[in-house]
Amino acid sequence: MLNRGITGTLIVLLAFILASCSSQPTTQTPGKASATAPKVKPLLEQASQSASPERERLMLQAAELLIAREDYDWARNLLTGMDAGALEDDAYIKYVDLLSNVALKDGSYFLAQGILTNVRLERQWQSLDPQVEISLRQKRARVFALLGEAHNSVRERITLAALLTDPEEEADNHEEIWQTLMTMSQGELQQRSQSESDDTLRGWYSLAALSKNNQTNLERQQAQVDAWRTQWPSHPANQNLPSDLQLLRNLIDNQPRQIALLLPLQGRLAKAGEAVRDGFFAAYYRTSKERPLMPLIRQYDSSGDVLAAYEQAVTDGAELIIGPLEKEKVAELSLLPSLTVPVLTLNYPDTQPVTPVQGLYQFGLAAEDEARQVARQAYLEGHRLAMIMIPSQDWSERSAKAFTEEWQKLGGTVVNTSQFIGTGDYSRVIKSSMQIEQSQARAVELERRLGTNLQFEARRRQDVDMIFLIADPAQARQVKPTLAFHYAGNIPVYATSHIYSGIPNPGVDRDLNGIRFNTMPWLFDNHSQEKKMIDENTQSSAIYSRLHALGIDAFRLYPRLPQLAQVPEMRIYGATGALHLLPDGRIEREQIWARIRNGMAQPLPTVVTETYIE
């Protein structure tokens, strides 16, 4: 006799598929539904008339066909309707493979992790076909890395290395190990390099620790890599060094010997230019204590004719130009057909050149980068329905647009975007966005129809599972309590770095409790020698702290630009974030995450897994 639960599921699925022949699912490629349904329907009809294990085999075959056709909604419904515990071992492995594919496709990474780390799967590794095991372990390594479990991801990839026979796959896996290691903190790498019992793992951690500890000093990094190779002659990484380390000697030999610093020395941005300069020279003088040969630095004023300043720097012998800081000056340089000497700008033009300019590298503190990172993090943590709240300003509108584009590309939905203009309209804007007035109107109408007074509490809209907020600290301190007043205090709020001044102030920042925001590692770095030098030798206001970090990272970046260009996966872990080079020449930043708790900003792991609390 057929299992009643599965039979019922099949009937429902058949009805769903028949109905879907006339309306395609939202996640499908146009035309896929009509092409898939005629092939899936017979399989499910046959399954409904079959006994185990033939029934499950047919259902899995149907799911595999749906996935191949990118009909992920149908495949998910079919797979989650099956009783996985009743499957035979080979069918169970197929089920794990298919359902994890669906989970990864729709960004359900915690679900994918649960599927791929199931106890039953752990008991079957020895009996699996090697190619099946490779596929599953590759997915496990990917999920671990996405969820911030770098150690588990590295361990998985080392196990995977013993299974791979294709040289290209071996090289890719090798590089993935390295890039995952480099996401770990210096402290953790150092600790694991000393405590790890597995020799291969310990060697990897040791190499990663010394490499990350020397990102500001090419010569010292090369010397320590050479010493590591002597110590670990048989290690897999010694046979094939990570790509970025292979380039070190060439970088050392071809460092620019003269650099032009092109910054505003007068006008409204003179103080900002001074802050960037102070950060740059703090990094310069700190490094000069460790390196025998430092480049000559000449300063030029960008506040006038920037093209003339550029040409003068080239004439004077500059081999690299850092700056300008002004957005409009960066735009002027980006319109040149070519550059005689490479430029690392410290801002981005509003409009990117149609064709990337050879030798033009763009680096800055773009709010749009922060917005895109918020979208990726919130989606990774399982949110899909976003509300956006921003001040009515051009830069925040650009950030909201960047968030929306990234969010929709990932598969999320923006249900509402609202803007606040002044300090007096937060309640009005939030009340309208949360549709409180509609809830109150429904209650009034119900009272009118019933002819009696009702005990009533307004309800907010229910189609929001996260809020993206752009606001300065003063604005955010009013927005957050107002959300709670309008029944939205339990919705997670994600923000950009603008909500936190960088100066601890728990008395007033208690109103920001619970807000998660991305920000520079610089704000939490209490051991930075550069920060100490800046504090001791300048009179800069705290508002310029982020520009100090920009100057420091400009110094750290410049010798690594060819390395970043040749190894796209590489990151420089700087004061402003993890920096990597995009194909169009822009340096993109990935900042760390923090949350306000008891009025204090506290750094967070990459992924926030705990439930939302104030």
KABELDA-V211727 format. One line per field, one symbol per residue. ss: DSSP state (a for helix, b for strand, c for the rest). phi: phi as a letter, one per 40 degrees, with the letter a starting at -180 (. if undefined). burial: + if it has 9 or more other ideal C-beta (glycine too) atoms within 8 Angstrom, else -. A space follows every 50 residues. Layout:
BEGIN
ss->???
phi->???
burial->???
END
This chain:
BEGIN
ss->cccaaaaaaaaaaaaaaaaacccccccccccaaaaaaaaaaaaaaaaacc cccaaaaaaaaaaaaaaacccaaaaaaaaacccaaaccaaaaaaaaaaaa aaaaacccaaaaaaaaccaaaaccaaaccaaaaaaaaaaaaaaaaaccca aaaaaaaaaaacccccaaaaaaaaaaaaaaaccccaaaaaaaaaacccaa aaaaaaaaaaaacccccaaaaaaaaaaaaaaccccaaaacccaaaacaaa aaaccccbbbbbbccccccaaaaaaaaaaaaaaaaaaacccccccbbbbb bccccaaaaaaaaaaccccbbbbcccaaaaaaaaccccccccbbbccccc cccccccccbbbccccaaaaaaaaaaaaaaccccbbbbbbbccaaaaaaa aaaaaaaaaaccbbbbbbbbcccccaaaaaaaaccaaaaaaaaaaaaaaa cccccccccccccccbbbbcccaaaaaaaaaaaaacccccccbbbcaaac cccccaaaaaaacccbbbbcaaaaccccaaaaaaaaaccccaaaaaaaaa aaaaaaaaccaaaaaacccccbbccccbbbbccccbbbbbcbbbbbbccb bbbbcccccccccc
phi->.ccccccccccccccccccccbaccccccdgcccccdcccdcccccccbb ccccdcdccccccccccccgccccccccccccccccccdccccccccccc ccccccgcccccccccbcdccdcbdccccdcccddccccccccdcccgcc ccccccccccdcccbcdccccccdccdcccdccccdccdccccbbccccc cccccccccccccbccaccccccccccccccbcbcdcccadddccccdcc cccbcccbbcbbbcbagcbcccccccdccccccccccccbbcbbccbbbb cccccccccccccccchcbabbhcccdccccccccccabcbdbbcbabcc bcddbdccgbbbbabccccccccdcccccdchcbbbbbbaccaccccccc cccccccccchcbccabbbbbbccbcccccdcccfccccccccccccccc gacbcbbdbccbcbbabcbbacdcccccccccccccgbcccdbbaccccb cgbdacdcccccdgcbacacddcbccbcccccccccbbbcccccdccdcc cccccccdccdcccccbdccbbcbccicbaccdcgccbbbccbaacbfgb cbcbcdbcbcccbc
burial->--+--++-++++++-+++-++--++-++---++++++-+++-++++++-- ---++++++++++++++-+++++++++++-++----+---++++++++++ ++++-+++++-++-++-+--+--+---+---++++++++++++++++--+ --+++++++++-++----+++-++++++++++++----++-++--+---+ ++++++++++++-++-++++++-++--++--+--+-++--+++++-++-- ++--++-++++++++---++-++++++++++++++++---+-----++++ +++--++-++-+++-+-+-++++++++-++++++-+--+-+++++++++- --+---+-++++++--+++++++++++++++-+++++++++----+++++ ++++++++-+++-++-++++----+++-++++++++--++--+--++--- -------+-+---+-++++++-+-++++++++++-+++--++++++++++ -----+-++++++++++++++++++--+-++-++-----+---+++++++ ++++++++-+++++--+--++++++++++++---+++++-++++++--++ +--+--++------
END
